[in-house]
Amino acid sequence: MDYAKNILETIGNTPLVKINKLTEDLPCLVLAKYETFNPGNSVKDRMALTMIEDAEADGRLKPGGTIIEGTSGNTGMGLALAAIVKGYKCIFVMADKQSKEKTDILRAVGAEVIVCPTDVDPTDPRSYYSVSKRLGEEIPNSWYVNQYDNLSNTKAHYQSTGPEIWNQTEGKITHFVVGVGTGGTISGVGRYLKEQNPDVKVWGIDTYGSVFKKYHETGIFDEKEIYPYVTEGIGEDILPKNVDFDIIDGFTKVTDKDAAVYTQLLAKKEGMFLGNSAGAAIKGLLQLKEQFTKDDVVVVLFHDHGSRYVGKMFNDEWMKKMGYID
Ligand SMILES: Cc1ncc(COP(=O)(O)O)c(C=O)c1O
């Protein structure tokens, strides 16, 4: 019989799917690494499990312990699934701009969820960075995951996502394009691919209101780049340790409106019902058109599932209210 011993064994080995209509004007083959096939419906299952296993191995996480994390939802889902199988408690701290579906989903898998204001400085005691850190210090037998600076995040993608993409493209990949939040995906996959072939180009998708693009281009952390934005999952107002700027060849920024519109277009034109950062990623890839030639094989990674955005990017009333559609 062929079966997984528990749900965690189904993480990874996701398909690579050709994008057809949206990329018609590009000269190259564009393939999507389709991460919603993971059991928690996002790429984050991979790094959640690796972070837990590494913390178990060196004693940071002990039997019966409480896992604490600041998460926009997907990492929380991955951690919660692993916590259920392995017998841990979870407390997640989220920013209030995240969609309600994400909070409900985390509660559905047994986590306690605390919601914090989005529009405060990361160092403000009310920010979700500060609250999660404080809870980690106060709650006995707890472990604060810190996906931003926890390098097991990058390691997970170096060990699984990167090799999968390399093997699925039979080493023919020329460009990797992906949204950047904690940086784990781009750094782990990018490092693996460049070790196989240093000519592979790695492009990050950033958003307006985030510091990444300017920092990469100038080395300046410019606070003037920081302001609230709507796009979920990508861009930051901090420099996470998981972003390895040296392996990234460039960033392109996508507007909130374009990210939202292209999230709808992926569903309507390709049958790909995906999250908001997938819309940003495909639009960013189209912005990079001049980078690609006929024989290129471009892989774009799509992080999460559309079901988490039915109240926003898949709700036409919300889209109209935001001025994104007529
Ligand atoms: C929906 C979504 N897209 C993109 C990202 C960015 O991925 P990474 O944190 O690996 O840079 C995240 C991370 O939180 C996410 O949840």
PDBQT file of the ligand as one rigid body, heavy atoms in Angstrom, charges set to zero:
ROOT
HETATM    1  C1  LIG A 401       1.220  34.673   0.677  1.00  0.00    +0.000 C 
HETATM    2  C2  LIG A 401       2.692  34.863   0.831  1.00  0.00    +0.000 A 
HETATM    3  N1  LIG A 401       3.399  35.233  -0.238  1.00  0.00    +0.000 NA
HETATM    4  C3  LIG A 401       4.725  35.450  -0.152  1.00  0.00    +0.000 A 
HETATM    5  C4  LIG A 401       5.411  35.307   1.029  1.00  0.00    +0.000 A 
HETATM    6  C5  LIG A 401       6.892  35.575   1.053  1.00  0.00    +0.000 C 
HETATM    7  O1  LIG A 401       7.663  34.392   1.176  1.00  0.00    +0.000 OA
HETATM    8  P1  LIG A 401       9.010  34.403   1.998  1.00  0.00    +0.000 P 
HETATM    9  O2  LIG A 401       8.636  34.711   3.430  1.00  0.00    +0.000 OA
HETATM   10  O3  LIG A 401       9.604  33.041   1.868  1.00  0.00    +0.000 OA
HETATM   11  O4  LIG A 401       9.891  35.473   1.452  1.00  0.00    +0.000 OA
HETATM   12  C6  LIG A 401       4.699  34.927   2.165  1.00  0.00    +0.000 A 
HETATM   13  C7  LIG A 401       5.379  34.850   3.465  1.00  0.00    +0.000 C 
HETATM   14  O5  LIG A 401       4.840  35.132   4.501  1.00  0.00    +0.000 OA
HETATM   15  C8  LIG A 401       3.314  34.681   2.072  1.00  0.00    +0.000 A 
HETATM   16  O6  LIG A 401       2.590  34.302   3.143  1.00  0.00    +0.000 OA
ENDROOT
TORSDOF 0
